[in-house]
Amino acid sequence: GKVAPMLVLFSLYLGCDEAAVAAISILFALLQVCLAPWVAMQLSVLTFAAKYLSQHRTRAAYDLLWTSLLLISILAAAVAVALWPLTSAGAGSPLLSIFGLDPRLAEALAPLFQFLPALVFLKASSGLLGSYLAATGYNGEIGAAYCAFHWLASLPLAYAAGSAAAAASGPAAAISALVRVHTAAWGLTAAAFGVGYSCAVARSIPRPDVLAAVGISTSDRAVPGSTVPPGGIPPGFVTPPRPAGGASPVRTRAAAAGEIPRGGRDATGSAKGRPGGPVVSPLREPLLPGPGAGGGRG
């Protein structure tokens, strides 16, 4: 599912010389080096997010991801600062000689380095949000978005842009066009995952006035006299009942997979076969207080 090797093949097909092909290969290798520290941090973030969700602490999980996005921004800024001597001096920077003594390589590398900070931020944030959404039931949407932005749109557009640049300014200009389209595709991916994540947050966290009615806080501080974990969702919370003569407001993946019996609830409003338990993941539809929620309220 990697797109970067396809761009290297495009550069060869468009007639780029060995220095230009080496430059785009070095760019993607440096991108992997910059993302390597974040991979371990991302695993830790997702592990703690899963722990918070299992404790019904959705607010804590979302706050953790927002903090992680801030750390990604800091990482991208650090990469930009580190590359500033290379991007500001252009092909004349003596630091480029560490990648090779061929002046053609330095000339091809200099304009590519300006894309590296943006690629670090976009790929890291897309990986974090995409992995989180995929793990919480949106894996089909994540795969469709990646396929649409990168394989169906990015590759044809990258080849068209590279061909136009090669025809206008020579084969060496094609690699900048290829990387520019690749960066734009990651920007669209990050934006789509960000919108999906924001919608998941809005749909899964109950309104503060609803929570206040049953003595629950949306923060991580416990409510005096409440048995609900800080920032948590009580086990008695269930989804809205089916309207009279209408369909269920949201059909969850769990119900479609048969993990929750079709029909939803018994006469008391509890899940069939699981009295008093939640009927769906809090990430798939808004939670409202049902019968018996909040220690006998309602």
N, C-alpha and C positions, 0 to 999 in steps of 0.2 A: 503493500500500500504506500510505498515511499514515492514521492514525486521528484525529489532532487536528482536521482540518477537519470530520469527521463530528460531533465533539462541538460545534463551533461551530454547525453546522446544527441539532443537537438543541436547543441553547439558544434558537435562533430559533423552533423549532417549539413549544417549551414555553412560549413567551410572555415570555421575558426581555426587558427593555428594552434600549435601545441601550448604556447604561452597562455592564450586565452582559455583553453580547456583546463590547463593547470590552475589558472586563477579561480575559475568557478568551482573547481574541486576543492581548492584550499578554503574558499569561503564556506562551503558546506561542512568541511571538516572542523573549522574554527567554531562554527555554529554548534556542532555537537559538543565540542569542548566547553563552550560557555554554558550549555544547558546541563552538562553532567552533574554539577553540584545541586542543581534544582531538582533533578530526578529523585534523589534520596529524600529531599525535603518534601516533595510532592507526595511520596508514599506515606510519610509521617502525617502530613496534613489529612490525607484521605482516611488514614487509620483512625485518627482522633475524631474526624467528622462522623465516621461510621459509629464510633463509640457514643458520641453525643446523640445521634439519631436513635440508637438502640435504647437510650435512656429517655427518649422523647424530648430531648433538649434541642429543638430545631433552631431556636434563636442562637444558641451557642455555636452550633455547626455553621450557620450562615456567617456569624461574626468571624469565625476562624477563617473562612474562605476569603472574606473581604480583607482581613489582615494579610493573608497569603498573597493576594493580588497587589497589595502595597509592597510586599517584599519583592515581588517580580518587577515592579516598577523601579525599585532601588537597584536590583541586579542589572536591568537594562541601562539605567543611568550610569552605573559603574563601568559597563562595557563601553558606553559612548565616551566617557572620560578617558578610559584607557586607550581608545582608538583615536582620540583627538589629534595626537602628534602625527598620525599617519594620514588622516583625512584632511587635515589643514595644509600639510606640506605637499600633498599629492604625490605624483610619481617621483618627485625629487627627494622624498624623505629617505634618509640613510637607513631607517629602521626596516624598510621593506627588503633590504638585502638579506635579512635572516631567512626569507623564503626562497632566495635564489639570486644569483648574480646577473641573470639575464635581464637587461633593461626592459625588454618587452613584457616580462612578467610583472615588474613593478608598475608599468604603465597600465596593464590590465587590472591589477589588483586594487590600485588606488581608488577608482570610482566604485568598486564593489563594497568596500569597507563601510561606506555610508549606510548600507542596508542592514548591516549586522545588528546594531542595537534594536532596530524595529523588529527584525526577525526573532531576536531573543525574547522580547516582550510578547509578541503575538503568539509565538509557538508555545511559550511557557504558560501564558494565560489560557490559551485554547486547550492545552493538555490538561490543565487543572480543572477548568469548568466542564470540559467534555468528559473527563473521567468521572467527575462527580455526578453529572447528569446521567451518564450511562449506567453507573452503579445504582442509581435510584430509580431506574425504570424507563429511561429515555434512550436506551441504546439504539433503537431503530431510527429515531430522529437524528441522533448524532452521526450514525453511519451514512444516512441519506444526505445530511448537510455536507459532510466531508467529501462524499462522492460527487455531489453537485458542484461544489466550489472548486475542487482540485482536479478531478478527472474529467468532468464534463465541460467545465468552463475554463479553468486555468490553463490546461495543456494546449487546447486549440488556440486560445488567445496568445499564450506565450510563443507558440510557433509562428503565428501570424505577425506578432510584434517583432520577433527576432528576424524574420524574413524581411520585413519592411526596413528595419534598422540596417541589416546587412546590405540591402540594395541601395540605401541612401548614403551610408557612411562607411561601408566595408564590413567584413565579417567580424572584426574586433568589437564593433559596436553592438553586435547581436547579444553578447552575454549580459550587458547592462539591461537590455530590454527584457531578456528572459527572467532575470532576477527581479526586475521591477514588477512584472506581472505576478511572479510567485509571491512577492511580499504583499501585493494587493489581495491575492487570494487568501492569505493567512489573515489579513485584516478583516475580510468579510466573514471568515470562519469565526474569529474571535468575537466579532460583533453579534453574529447569530447566536453563539453560545452564551454570550452575556445577556442577550434579550431572553433566551430560554431560561437562564438561571434566575433572572429577575422575576419572570412570570412564575417560576416554581416557588420563589420566596413569597410572592404576593398571594399565591393560592394556598400555601400550606400553613402560614402563621395566622391564627385567628385574630380578629379585630381586638384591640385593647379593651373596648367597652364590653365585648362578650366575655373576655377573660376576667375582667374586673368583677363581673356579675357572679362568678363562681370562685373568686378569691385567688386568682392566678396572676402572677406577674409575668410580663414579657421580658424582663431582665433576668440576669443570673442570680439575683438575690431572692432568698426565700420570702414568701408571704407569711407574716405572723399568724399562727394558728392554722396554717394550711399543711396538709400532708403531701402535697404535690412537690416533686423535686424542683429545685430552683430553675426557672425558665422552662419547665417541662410541660408536657401535655398529659393530663390525667388519663388513666385507663378507661374511665367512664365516658370519654369523649367519643362520639360516633358521628358518622356523616349524616347529612340531612335526609329525612325519610322521603320516600318516593311521593311526589305530589299526587293528589287524587286525579285519576284519569290521565296522568302524564308519565313520561319516561324518567328514568333515573337521571339526575343532573350530569353525572360523569360516570362513564363505565371504565373501571380501573382494569389495569393489566392483571391484577390478581384475580378478579372475578372472571375475566375472560379465560384465564388459564385454569380455572376450576379450583383455585386455592381457597376461594370463598364461595360458599354455596350460592347459586343464583336465587334471587328472592330477597337477599339482603338481611332481613331482621325478622325476629319473631314478634309476637304481640307486645313484648316489653321494650322493643327497640334495640335489643342486644343481637349480636351476630349469632346465627344459628349454629349450635354446637359449641359456641365459645361465649358463654354468658359473661357479660360485663367487659369483654375485651374489645379492642379496636378492630374495626372491620377492614380497614385499608391502611396502606402507608400514608402518613401525613403529607407526603410529597405529591400525591396524585389528585387530591381534591381538598377543598377547605374543610376545616374541622369546626363543628358547632356542638355545643353541649347537648347531649341527649339525656334520656331518662336515667336517673341514677348518677349523673355526673357530679363531680365535686363533693363526694362524700354524702350523697343522699339529697343534694339540692335538685330542684326541678321536678 
